[in-house]
Amino acid sequence: MMGRLFIFIYLFIVLTQVCGQPDSRFRPFDWVLYRGAGPITSITEGYTFAYIGTESGGLKRFNLFGNNFDEPITTAQG
C-alpha cells in the first residue's frame, strides 16, 4: 500500500514538473501582446532600460540610450 502511494506521489511530482516547462519552440519575444497600460505602480532603472510597472499592461521598457519605448514585457513572455 505504501509502495503504491509512494509511486503515485513520485509520478505526480515528476509529471507536473515536466508539463510546467516552457515550450522550447518559441522564444519569449516571438510575439508581443499590446494592452492598455493602466495606472503606474512601480518604476525602476537598469543599465539600459527604465522599467515602468503598470497595473494591467505589464512592464513598459524605456530605452535610456535611444530615448524610446521598446516592446513591453507582458504575460506573453512569461
C-alpha positions in Angstrom: 0.0 0.0 0.0 2.8 2.4 0.9 4.7 1.5 -2.2 1.7 2.4 -4.4 1.3 5.7 -2.6 5.0 6.5 -3.0 4.9 5.7 -6.7 1.8 7.8 -7.2 3.3 10.8 -5.4 6.6 10.4 -7.2 4.8 10.3 -10.6 2.6 13.2 -9.7 5.7 15.4 -8.9 7.7 14.3 -11.9 4.8 14.8 -14.4 3.8 18.2 -13.1 7.4 19.4 -13.4 7.7 18.1 -17.0 4.4 19.7 -18.1 5.3 23.0 -16.4 8.4 23.7 -18.5 8.4 26.4 -21.1 7.8 25.5 -24.7 11.2 25.5 -26.4 9.7 26.0 -29.9 9.0 29.7 -29.1 11.3 32.4 -27.8 9.9 34.9 -25.3 9.7 37.8 -27.7 8.4 35.9 -30.8 5.1 37.7 -30.4 4.1 40.7 -28.3 0.9 41.5 -26.5 0.0 45.2 -26.5 -2.6 46.3 -24.0 -3.7 49.5 -22.3 -1.2 50.3 -19.5 -3.4 51.4 -16.7 -2.0 53.2 -13.7 1.7 53.1 -13.0 2.5 51.0 -9.9 6.3 51.0 -9.9 9.4 52.4 -11.6 13.0 51.1 -11.5 16.1 51.7 -13.6 18.7 49.3 -15.0 21.8 49.9 -17.1 20.0 50.1 -20.5 16.3 50.4 -19.6 14.0 52.2 -17.2 11.2 49.7 -16.3 7.7 51.1 -15.6 5.4 48.6 -14.0 1.7 49.1 -14.8 -1.4 47.7 -13.3 -2.8 45.9 -16.3 -0.2 46.3 -19.2 2.8 44.6 -17.8 6.2 46.2 -17.8 6.9 49.1 -20.2 10.6 49.3 -21.1 12.1 52.8 -21.9 15.5 52.6 -23.6 17.7 55.2 -21.9 20.1 55.5 -24.8 17.6 55.6 -27.6 15.0 57.6 -25.7 12.2 55.4 -26.9 9.9 52.7 -25.6 10.8 49.1 -26.6 8.4 46.2 -26.7 6.7 45.7 -23.3 7.2 42.6 -21.1 3.7 41.0 -20.5 2.3 37.7 -19.6 3.1 36.6 -23.2 6.8 36.5 -22.2 6.1 34.5 -19.1 
